[in-house]
Amino acid sequence: MSSSCQNLIAALKDCLKYSDCVMKDGHRPSDCLKHHFDELPEECQSLRKATFECKRGMLDMRKRFRGNIVGSQFEYTPKAPPTAQESS
């Protein structure tokens, strides 16, 4: 489905998984989104907003004719896990 937000959701999960909030502080990704949102990198904050806009666009009746542009043109490439040399 071209209007699916799955690519954005996968990118948000990947961004959260490798954020300092999860990796260094030991919080769960859901806790980071709810309670430590201001500590997340700018990339994760932007992905969260884009995911919200994409999901909202799927419910918007005006966009049913035009299509949900927010999530359909997003390309997701997973990040490689940080190595021990990069974190020091």
Residue frames as qw, qx, qy, qz and C-alpha x, y, z in Angstrom:
[[0.000, 0.891, 0.455, 0.000, 0.00, 0.00, 0.00],
 [0.465, 0.471, -0.018, 0.750, 1.60, 3.27, -1.08],
 [0.245, -0.742, 0.034, -0.624, 0.03, 5.34, 1.69],
 [0.840, -0.402, -0.334, 0.145, 1.35, 3.06, 4.41],
 [0.161, -0.907, 0.297, -0.251, 3.44, 4.58, 7.18],
 [0.964, -0.227, -0.003, 0.135, 5.48, 1.42, 7.78],
 [0.672, 0.407, -0.156, 0.599, 8.74, 2.91, 6.48],
 [0.090, -0.713, 0.205, -0.664, 8.45, 5.87, 8.83],
 [0.797, -0.532, 0.095, -0.269, 7.59, 3.64, 11.78],
 [0.944, 0.017, -0.079, 0.321, 10.57, 1.37, 11.05],
 [0.431, 0.552, -0.196, 0.687, 12.89, 4.39, 10.83],
 [0.396, -0.706, 0.166, -0.563, 11.54, 5.75, 14.13],
 [0.936, -0.351, 0.020, -0.035, 12.08, 2.39, 15.84],
 [0.820, 0.241, -0.120, 0.505, 15.62, 2.22, 14.48],
 [0.136, 0.681, -0.184, 0.696, 16.37, 5.78, 15.58],
 [0.625, -0.645, 0.137, -0.419, 15.05, 5.11, 19.08],
 [0.979, -0.139, -0.089, 0.122, 16.93, 1.83, 19.39],
 [0.725, 0.180, -0.119, 0.654, 20.30, 3.53, 18.85],
 [0.083, -0.845, 0.013, -0.529, 19.58, 6.76, 20.76],
 [0.207, 0.365, -0.652, 0.631, 21.43, 7.65, 23.95],
 [0.599, -0.301, 0.222, -0.708, 18.18, 7.46, 25.89],
 [0.971, -0.031, -0.084, -0.223, 17.98, 3.71, 25.21],
 [0.792, 0.340, -0.406, 0.305, 21.64, 2.76, 24.79],
 [0.305, 0.373, -0.524, 0.702, 23.25, 4.71, 27.64],
 [0.373, -0.312, 0.347, -0.802, 20.42, 5.51, 30.04],
 [0.019, -0.030, -0.994, 0.100, 18.73, 2.10, 29.74],
 [0.486, 0.279, 0.344, -0.753, 15.19, 3.41, 29.21],
 [0.514, 0.359, 0.768, 0.133, 12.68, 1.57, 27.06],
 [0.173, 0.184, 0.458, 0.852, 11.95, 3.19, 23.66],
 [0.216, -0.703, -0.593, -0.329, 8.34, 3.82, 24.68],
 [0.459, -0.723, -0.283, 0.432, 9.53, 5.62, 27.84],
 [0.384, -0.196, 0.227, 0.874, 11.88, 7.75, 25.76],
 [0.014, 0.433, 0.557, 0.708, 9.01, 8.82, 23.50],
 [0.368, -0.749, -0.521, -0.179, 6.66, 9.60, 26.39],
 [0.539, -0.802, -0.156, 0.205, 8.84, 10.98, 29.16],
 [0.511, -0.523, 0.293, 0.616, 12.26, 11.85, 27.67],
 [0.601, 0.683, 0.373, 0.182, 11.24, 13.26, 24.30],
 [0.089, 0.986, -0.142, -0.013, 13.33, 16.42, 24.68],
 [0.500, -0.606, 0.582, 0.211, 16.48, 14.29, 25.21],
 [0.803, 0.284, 0.492, 0.179, 16.09, 12.48, 21.88],
 [0.349, -0.176, 0.422, 0.818, 18.15, 13.49, 18.83],
 [0.334, 0.438, -0.050, -0.833, 16.58, 15.88, 16.34],
 [0.296, 0.147, -0.809, -0.486, 16.27, 13.05, 13.80],
 [0.126, -0.282, -0.938, 0.160, 14.07, 10.99, 16.13],
 [0.155, 0.495, 0.426, -0.741, 11.92, 14.00, 16.97],
 [0.333, 0.379, -0.374, -0.778, 11.40, 14.73, 13.26],
 [0.269, -0.002, -0.922, -0.278, 10.56, 11.09, 12.53],
 [0.019, 0.377, 0.816, -0.437, 8.00, 11.07, 15.35],
 [0.282, 0.512, 0.142, -0.799, 6.30, 14.15, 13.93],
 [0.338, 0.298, -0.638, -0.625, 6.36, 12.73, 10.39],
 [0.143, -0.138, -0.980, 0.000, 4.87, 9.44, 11.64],
 [0.148, 0.476, 0.606, -0.620, 2.09, 11.34, 13.40],
 [0.335, 0.492, -0.165, -0.786, 1.35, 13.38, 10.25],
 [0.257, 0.156, -0.856, -0.421, 1.34, 10.22, 8.14],
 [0.044, -0.301, -0.931, 0.202, -1.11, 8.42, 10.41],
 [0.211, 0.543, 0.364, -0.727, -3.31, 11.51, 10.58],
 [0.284, 0.402, -0.464, -0.737, -3.22, 11.73, 6.79],
 [0.115, -0.060, -0.969, -0.212, -4.53, 8.18, 6.50],
 [0.028, 0.520, 0.781, -0.344, -7.68, 9.23, 8.36],
 [0.124, 0.488, 0.010, -0.864, -8.17, 12.54, 6.55],
 [0.599, 0.517, 0.608, -0.073, -11.03, 12.19, 4.09],
 [0.323, 0.886, -0.105, -0.317, -9.71, 15.04, 1.93],
 [0.073, -0.636, 0.723, 0.261, -6.51, 13.11, 1.24],
 [0.710, 0.107, 0.694, -0.059, -8.28, 9.97, 0.07],
 [0.663, 0.724, 0.181, -0.049, -8.48, 11.41, -3.44],
 [0.250, 0.887, -0.385, 0.050, -4.98, 12.89, -3.52],
 [0.860, 0.079, -0.426, 0.271, -3.19, 10.19, -1.54],
 [0.605, -0.784, 0.039, 0.133, -1.19, 10.36, 1.64],
 [0.553, 0.737, -0.277, 0.273, 2.04, 11.98, 0.47],
 [0.355, -0.796, 0.432, -0.230, 3.78, 12.10, 3.87],
 [0.685, -0.376, 0.624, -0.022, 4.65, 8.42, 4.24],
 [0.879, 0.408, 0.246, -0.035, 4.51, 7.20, 0.67],
 [0.576, 0.757, -0.220, 0.218, 7.72, 8.83, -0.58],
 [0.399, -0.767, 0.485, -0.133, 9.92, 8.01, 2.41],
 [0.800, 0.317, -0.502, 0.085, 12.83, 5.66, 1.79],
 [0.663, -0.670, 0.289, -0.167, 14.11, 3.78, 4.83],
 [0.698, 0.391, -0.555, 0.227, 17.61, 2.36, 5.12],
 [0.781, -0.600, -0.167, 0.047, 18.38, 0.72, 8.48],
 [0.019, -0.861, 0.468, -0.197, 21.34, 2.03, 10.45],
 [0.732, 0.149, -0.615, 0.254, 24.20, -0.22, 11.39],
 [0.668, -0.706, -0.219, 0.091, 24.58, -0.71, 15.13],
 [0.039, 0.909, -0.372, 0.187, 27.29, 1.51, 16.63],
 [0.826, 0.127, -0.456, 0.304, 30.57, -0.24, 17.25],
 [0.660, -0.616, -0.221, 0.369, 32.62, 0.01, 20.44],
 [0.517, -0.014, 0.109, 0.849, 35.16, 2.27, 18.69],
 [0.008, 0.576, 0.363, 0.732, 32.52, 4.82, 17.64],
 [0.498, -0.768, -0.364, -0.172, 31.02, 5.23, 21.12],
 [0.671, -0.492, -0.148, 0.535, 34.34, 6.08, 22.81]]
